[in-house]
Amino acid sequence: MIYFALKNRRLIRKLARALRLMAPRDGVIFLGHFVEEATFFELARQHGISVAEVEAALRRGLEIVADVLEPDPPRWWRFWRR
């Protein structure tokens, strides 16, 4: 039980670090989609941007989260991230 709690705390710390590394608007859009479960259309309307820009912000956010959670990805993954 204690191991599970420590593992969750580490994960939360890593996710908080990833949010700090994101651009402010990207972080708000990332949280809006994954925490508040807002749709792309709702986020685009709230921020006055297009759906494509919301998708790009989420992509950038996911890349940062991936880098923070696994800083050294397996060799095969390098080909897909570019």
Backbone bond lengths (Angstrom), bond angles and torsions (degrees), N, CA, C in turn:
res aa  C-N    CA-C-N  psi(-1)  N-CA   C-N-CA  omega(-1)  CA-C   N-CA-C  phi
1 M - - - 1.449 - - 1.537 110.95 -
2 I 1.326 116.28 -43.42 1.469 119.91 -179.09 1.529 110.17 -65.94
3 Y 1.341 116.36 -40.40 1.460 119.91 178.58 1.523 110.67 -59.31
4 F 1.315 117.02 -42.90 1.461 121.82 179.16 1.527 111.08 -60.99
5 A 1.339 116.67 -42.81 1.466 120.85 179.34 1.519 110.64 -65.35
6 L 1.328 118.11 -41.65 1.466 120.90 178.84 1.519 111.45 -65.66
7 K 1.320 115.94 -39.84 1.466 120.20 178.76 1.523 110.41 -63.24
8 N 1.332 117.21 -41.35 1.463 120.65 178.07 1.524 111.29 -65.01
9 R 1.323 117.47 -40.79 1.468 119.77 178.46 1.518 111.20 -62.05
10 R 1.327 116.39 -41.43 1.472 119.75 178.32 1.531 110.54 -62.89
11 L 1.320 116.40 -42.58 1.459 120.59 179.17 1.526 110.97 -63.37
12 I 1.323 117.52 -42.79 1.462 121.37 178.76 1.521 110.36 -63.54
13 R 1.335 117.09 -41.33 1.471 120.05 177.28 1.523 111.42 -62.49
14 K 1.323 116.75 -41.33 1.466 120.21 179.27 1.527 110.95 -65.99
15 L 1.326 117.02 -41.10 1.466 119.49 178.71 1.525 111.31 -66.73
16 A 1.337 117.53 -36.92 1.465 120.44 176.44 1.519 110.21 -64.67
17 R 1.324 116.68 -38.64 1.472 120.34 177.55 1.524 110.20 -63.99
18 A 1.329 116.63 -42.23 1.466 120.50 178.83 1.523 110.45 -61.69
19 L 1.329 118.15 -41.07 1.463 121.00 178.48 1.524 111.39 -63.97
20 R 1.330 116.86 -37.33 1.476 119.66 177.82 1.521 111.66 -66.56
21 L 1.328 117.47 -29.48 1.462 121.17 -179.73 1.532 113.03 -78.73
22 M 1.322 116.47 -19.62 1.471 120.24 -179.55 1.520 111.00 -75.05
23 A 1.311 114.70 154.86 1.465 120.10 170.62 1.534 107.27 -62.33
24 P 1.330 118.13 148.89 1.472 119.81 -175.67 1.532 114.19 -53.12
25 R 1.321 117.19 -47.75 1.463 119.38 -178.68 1.523 111.18 -67.55
26 D 1.339 117.21 -37.88 1.465 120.24 178.07 1.528 110.51 -62.25
27 G 1.316 117.17 -39.62 1.454 121.02 179.06 1.516 112.36 -65.02
28 V 1.327 115.74 -41.52 1.470 119.85 179.02 1.523 110.24 -66.17
29 I 1.319 117.32 -40.97 1.458 121.05 178.76 1.528 109.91 -67.01
30 F 1.312 117.19 -41.71 1.462 121.76 178.56 1.529 110.55 -59.68
31 L 1.313 117.04 -48.41 1.469 120.53 178.60 1.527 111.39 -65.91
32 G 1.313 116.46 -39.53 1.455 120.26 178.88 1.516 112.49 -59.55
33 H 1.328 116.19 -39.69 1.459 119.46 -178.42 1.533 112.06 -79.00
34 F 1.332 117.39 -47.68 1.461 119.69 -172.11 1.522 114.13 -88.25
35 V 1.314 118.92 -24.38 1.471 120.33 -179.93 1.526 110.46 -100.74
36 E 1.331 116.19 -50.90 1.462 120.48 -178.09 1.526 112.50 -85.20
37 E 1.329 116.65 -7.68 1.464 123.85 178.59 1.530 113.12 57.47
38 A 1.325 116.22 39.25 1.463 120.91 175.82 1.530 109.30 -78.18
39 T 1.303 116.55 147.25 1.464 120.54 178.35 1.522 109.76 -78.37
40 F 1.316 115.24 166.68 1.462 119.99 177.90 1.524 110.60 -60.68
41 F 1.318 116.01 -39.55 1.472 120.17 -178.90 1.529 111.09 -65.47
42 E 1.331 116.93 -42.02 1.469 120.38 178.05 1.524 111.00 -63.15
43 L 1.331 116.55 -43.54 1.466 120.00 179.70 1.522 111.24 -65.28
44 A 1.333 116.70 -39.80 1.467 120.14 178.72 1.527 110.33 -62.80
45 R 1.314 116.63 -43.12 1.466 120.23 179.54 1.534 111.19 -66.49
46 Q 1.342 117.45 -42.21 1.466 120.91 -179.36 1.517 112.74 -62.30
47 H 1.336 116.24 -37.70 1.467 120.26 -175.01 1.526 113.36 -99.37
48 G 1.306 116.84 -2.09 1.456 120.20 178.58 1.519 113.13 67.55
49 I 1.327 116.56 36.73 1.463 121.29 179.64 1.524 108.68 -128.65
50 S 1.325 116.25 174.22 1.466 120.15 179.89 1.524 110.34 -83.99
51 V 1.313 115.24 165.42 1.459 120.90 177.72 1.528 110.00 -63.81
52 A 1.319 117.19 -35.99 1.466 120.88 178.00 1.528 111.07 -61.90
53 E 1.330 116.89 -38.11 1.467 119.97 177.79 1.530 111.24 -68.92
54 V 1.330 117.51 -34.06 1.470 121.01 174.85 1.524 109.14 -64.57
55 E 1.322 117.09 -45.09 1.465 120.78 178.25 1.524 111.18 -59.89
56 A 1.335 116.76 -41.70 1.462 120.50 179.42 1.532 110.98 -65.50
57 A 1.329 117.12 -40.03 1.466 120.71 178.62 1.526 110.78 -64.05
58 L 1.324 117.20 -41.25 1.462 120.58 177.69 1.527 111.33 -66.76
59 R 1.307 117.23 -37.82 1.466 120.26 177.57 1.510 110.54 -62.58
60 R 1.351 116.30 -46.24 1.470 119.80 178.46 1.528 110.76 -61.51
61 G 1.318 116.48 -40.96 1.459 120.31 178.78 1.514 112.36 -64.13
62 L 1.328 116.56 -42.86 1.460 120.08 179.23 1.525 111.78 -66.12
63 E 1.325 117.05 -34.92 1.460 120.00 176.68 1.525 110.65 -63.38
64 I 1.329 116.81 -42.13 1.463 120.63 179.28 1.521 109.97 -65.63
65 V 1.322 117.48 -44.07 1.470 120.38 178.54 1.528 110.05 -61.00
66 A 1.324 117.48 -42.83 1.468 120.74 178.72 1.523 111.01 -61.79
67 D 1.332 117.44 -41.78 1.466 120.92 179.10 1.521 111.96 -65.47
68 V 1.324 117.22 -37.70 1.463 120.36 -178.92 1.527 110.57 -73.84
69 L 1.330 117.82 -42.25 1.456 120.25 -177.95 1.523 112.54 -72.04
70 E 1.318 116.97 -36.41 1.457 120.49 179.55 1.523 108.92 -137.76
71 P 1.345 116.73 84.14 1.468 119.94 -174.37 1.527 114.20 -62.43
72 D 1.323 118.37 -28.79 1.463 121.15 -179.81 1.526 108.81 -119.24
73 P 1.356 117.04 87.21 1.465 119.60 -176.04 1.526 111.75 -68.75
74 P 1.322 117.80 159.80 1.464 120.89 175.84 1.525 110.59 -59.38
75 R 1.314 116.48 155.29 1.467 121.13 -176.17 1.530 113.12 -54.92
76 W 1.329 118.03 -43.14 1.462 119.93 -176.52 1.514 111.46 -63.84
77 W 1.314 119.21 -28.56 1.458 122.79 -176.46 1.523 111.72 -71.32
78 R 1.325 118.08 -27.41 1.471 122.04 -179.02 1.527 111.62 -58.86
79 F 1.311 117.24 -33.78 1.462 120.11 -178.73 1.526 111.83 -68.98
80 W 1.336 117.88 -30.61 1.459 121.89 -176.05 1.507 113.10 -87.16
81 R 1.338 118.18 -19.45 1.460 120.44 -175.21 1.517 112.49 -85.49
82 R 1.270 119.12 -8.06 1.470 120.63 -177.09 1.484 111.44 -94.24
